[in-house]
Structures are given as structure tokens and as C-alpha cells.
Amino acid sequence: MSNHELIHGFETDTLPGEFHHEDHVHLAFAYLCEYAPLEALQRFCLALKKYAAARGKTQLYHETITHAYFFLIRERMARAGSQSWQQFSDNNPDLLVWRNGILARYYSESTLRSDLARSVFLFPDNCR
């Protein structure tokens, strides 16, 4: 599936199956391949919020987690140059781990659980 097809399928809610962490990373990668970073972030966030709302789960959207992963993906893409999704995912397995994943290096658990982190992007508070 091309980046455009993935984005279109997500935005129109026509992708089959469930949408897990690795799928979120893939989608962010696709947006970053297709759009300038800030436009990609805006479109990605709007699509995620719409997706959650369509399932009656607006509380699942998390601004800090979304933005932090998005910019980690962007940085890795910039460092590596042009890559396919397969190459990117093979080279960045740490981004595909959800539980006890990469954000634990940057954020305390209490910060990520906070209502503030859910509603606005917070800078890392636990850099190690």
C-alpha cells in the first residue's frame, strides 16, 4: 500500500482491521513522506482525533505522545535520508515498541498519565 493509499484509507476510515501502535508509526511516516512536517503533523493529529471520535473514544487521543513520536520519526527520517517504510521500520525497531517504549527515556510515567500531557504537548521531563 502506498503512503497516499494509507493516508486516504485512514482519513476515510476504510482501512480493514484494528489500528495498533506500529500502524500509528507507519501512518506518521506516510504523512511525513507526503507533506511538509508541520502540515503533516496537523493532518495526522486531525485524522487521529477523527478516528478516535468515530469510535466514541476521544479520550484515547494523547497530544504529548502523538507529537513526541511524530518528531522522533521525523528526526530518524532526516538522519537516514530517503527510505521505504520497510527499511525505516527495520532500522528503527525501538519506535515500534509501545509498552515501555522509547518515550520512557524522555518522560516520567506520571507526566504521560497527566491530563495536561493528554491535551497539550509537554516537553520531556526525564531525559536519560
N, C-alpha and C positions, 0 to 999 in steps of 0.2 A: 504494500500500500504506500503510495507517495505521501509526502508531507501534506500536500494540498488535500488529498483524499482523506487523510486522518483528521485534519482540521475541520474540513467540511462535515465529515461524519460526526464529529464531536459537537460541532456548533448546531447541527440539525438533529442531534440526538438519535442518530440512526446506526451507531456502532453496535454490533452484537455483543452480548455478554456483559460482565461486570467491568468496572474500571478501577484497577488497583494502582499501587504506588509506581510500579515500573511503567504503567501506562501513562501516568501523570508526567513522569520524566520524559517519556517519548514524546508526548504532546508538547511539552515546553520546548524540547529540542526542535520539533517541527515548526512551531511558531517562530523560533529564533532563526531557522533556515529561511523562512518566507518573508519576514518583516524586520524592520529596524528594531533594535532592542526595546525601546520604550513603547513603541506601538505593539510589539509582540507581547510585552508584559500586560498592557492594558487589555488587549484582546483575550489573552489567556485567562486573566482574572475574571473578566466578564463572562467568559464561557464556563469557567468553573462554578461561578455563582449561579448562573442559569441552570447548569446541570444539577447542582445540589437542590435548588429551589424546585425543579421539576420532580424531584424525588421526596419533597417535603422535609429536606434535611439541610436547611440553610445554616444550621449551627455547625455543620462539618467544615465549612469554608474557614480557613485559617490564614490570615494575611501574612503573618511573620513566616510561617513555614513555606507558604507559596512563594513569597519574594526571595527568601533565603535560598531555597532550592533553585529558583529561576536564575539568580545571579551566579550561583555556583556552576550551573550548567553553562551559562554564558561564558564564564571565565575559562572553563575547560575547553569549550569550543574554540575560543580565541587562541588559547595556547597551542592547540593541536592543529589548527587550520582546518581545511575542508575535510569532512569525514561523513560517511554514511551513518545512519542510525546504528547499524550492526557494529561498525568499527567503534563508534562512540561508546556504545553500551559495553562492548568487550574491553575497552580501555578504561572505563570508569565504573567498575562494579560497586564501588563504595557509594555511588549516588543511587544505586538501585536497591539498597538495603533500607527498609523502613524502620523496624524496631531496632532501637539502639544504633541508629544510623549516624551519618556524618554530622547532623545538627547537634548531637550530644557533645561534639568538640567545641561548639560555639555558643550554645545556650544551656542554661541551667534548666532542669526539668520544671521547676516552679515558674520560670518565665514563660516557657512554652505552654504551660497549662493556664496561664492567666487570661482573663477576658480582654485585657489590653492588647496582648500579643495576638489574640484572635482577630481583633478589629482593626489594628494598625500595625505597620511594620515596625518592629523593635530591632535596634542594633544588637549584635551579640554581646552577651554579658559573661561569657565563660570561655574565652579564647585560651586553648591549650594546645 
